[in-house]
Amino acid sequence: MDTQIYAAILGALIAFGLVLIRDWIGKVFERKKKHYDALVRLESQLQDQGGVIHDNIYQLSPFIDALERGALYWSD
């Protein structure tokens, strides 16, 4: 009778341990997916900002030339 009780307790402890391990592994993979998604969003935002910076640099040279020629008025 005692061995059956010990076996039942041991079985319950093993099952509980496996549930905890499964939950921990699930959280690790969920966090990995969230980090990957955040990196993808960040890459997209940086690509957009890089495009804006490129456009500004492209438009800056004619603007500086116009300032040097005195075609534009610039004040503080």
Residue pairs with C-beta under 8 A, 6 or more apart in sequence:
63 72
66 72
67 74
